[in-house]
Amino acid sequence: MNEISVVIRLFDFMERPEGWGRSQGRDVYQKLITFVEDHPGVMVFQVSLNGVRRVDISFASETVIEVARRYRGSKGFCFIDLTDADMLENWEAAAERKQQPVMVWKDNVGRVIGMLPSQGNQSAFDFALKRTRTRAADFAGATPGMSIANASNKFKQLWQQGFLLRREEAAESGGVEFAYYRIG
Amino acid sequence: MTCLIEFPSNWMNASALERVLGSSCEPHSSDNTDIEFSFPAGSKVMIDAGLRLLSLFNQLDFSTHRVRLNFEEGQAGVMGYLNRMGFFDHLSPMVEVFPDRPDFSGADVYGGMNTGLVEIARINREVRDAALPSRLTDALMRACGNRPDASDLEGAAWTIFAELIDNIFSHSETPLDGYAALQVYPRGHRLKVAVSDSGLGIMETLRPALQQESPVLSRLSDLDLLIEIFRQGVSRHGTDRGCGLKGSAAKAMKYKADLDVRLPNIRVLLKPGIQGYRADTAYCYQQLPLIWGTHICFTFRLDDNC
């Protein structure tokens, strides 16, 4: 995954360290979209908040959260360098409102904000989070009583809901299979 | 017809202002061609009432009423305070002031020098003051910087101010300006942040969209809907929006702030309880005299560290 992810410094898309309001948010959104479209091969965008002092909920809602929703399933967006508790609360409120899961990474530990996986999919999500890439067969093999079809179904739901990304890849046995990637 | 409205000869906050307006003529009524507002000796205006009055005076002038303000004590009284806050800088030049308008603006001369206040700032979508939320936050922190939770409060306060002011830009489709100001009341252990605009008001922009978006919410009374805007977030732009006011209210609640929201004819006073702002603990007022726009005031209690 590393070769197909890039770091975006959100501050580089802003005119000042404070992200304030819908109007400024919409301007930044357009710049983010242009950046994403200019990097067609990239699956994961790690959004660094270095240099960003504050954002309000409206700005949060119009920028990264909206971009994440727009590309749900095809590209992933996660936060890094997010240390301010109040700012985290605002990103969380915006993501929750749009029902858009977004990963926050700190010291190689990821947590999701915005929405949680369903109880039935939680263990599959936890399994996927510990690996950069995984397949339904890996999860089924590591989980007693879990069929490949069931594991596949869980991963598919997590992908559709925006928790994971997936790519069609060549299977060892020939043919194709889906590989699932964590976001970040 | 001439209408005379006399204010009390002591402190007047937003609630006292409502009592005065409610027992007098309806200022916006087209029957009233001339309206005189009288500030007697001893009159003192709190910032929430001051901003609403500023908006009301400009609205009345805009709608071709003749407005006259009579300050019995002149500059020595409440007029001096209002001048210090920049009130007359923003008052329509067509409004008559007795005995005279101040010779100079106290806000211009002393602006930024008092740590206990932020002078009245104009909110206009054409001239966006990018530093305004930070200025209001800095004033709050000067009053409360010694609190153990000062850093958290600072972030929360900035978000509250940013969302409130941005809401004016989003909703206020009006040629009249909106205003924001802050005042610390050390003796009363209170800090008030007031934001006021003369736009359409939240209900006018929200109601038409809600009928399609959320029939359940659209059946609520204005008062209940207003509370829901702050409790669960409701927006005319769809279910995924509307988190700004809700989020700012949630932050204000963490710091036990009272929330006062005045719309053209209704007003709710929300006091935080254990479960947040709730309809059954709200003080509601209906059929109030018309004041266009949305007028919001957060009152923070200052403890010994503030």
Interface residues (C-beta under 8 A of the other chain):
Chain A: R16 E18 W20 G21 R22 S23 R54 D56 I57 S58 F59 S61 D84 A85 D86 M87 E89 N90 A93 A94 E96 R97 K98 Q99
Chain B: A130 P133 S134 D152 E154 G155 A156 W158 T159 A162 E163 I165 D166 F169 S170 G233 D240 R241 G242 C243 G244 K246 G247 S248 A250 K251
